[in-house]
Amino acid sequence: MPTVIAYHKVKDKDHWLASTKREEFFGPLGVTNIRTFVDPTNPSRVAVLMDVADMAALTAAMQTAGAAEAMAFDGVIPETLVTLVEA
């Protein structure tokens, strides 16, 4: 099960941290151990670290309207999203 880091910018760090959308979106995909991070020098830059059971399912899910809606709700700036997969 690879570990994935996804980092991006958000409009409101506090809203993003408090949101339950991550678990609601990723949970059904078998994503576990979701942890959140904030850049202390730039609070609009955040990251999630998570264990992914099925990378193909995650990749496909990230292309859906549901992913876009979850990101919009959380205030994610989509064009800043970078995903790194454990090698």
Secondary structure, DSSP 4 states (H G I P E B T S, - for coil): --EEEEEEEES-HHHHHH--HHHHHHGGGT-EEEEEEE-TT-TTEEEEEEE-S-HHHHHHHTTSHHHHHHHHHHTEEEEEEEEEE--
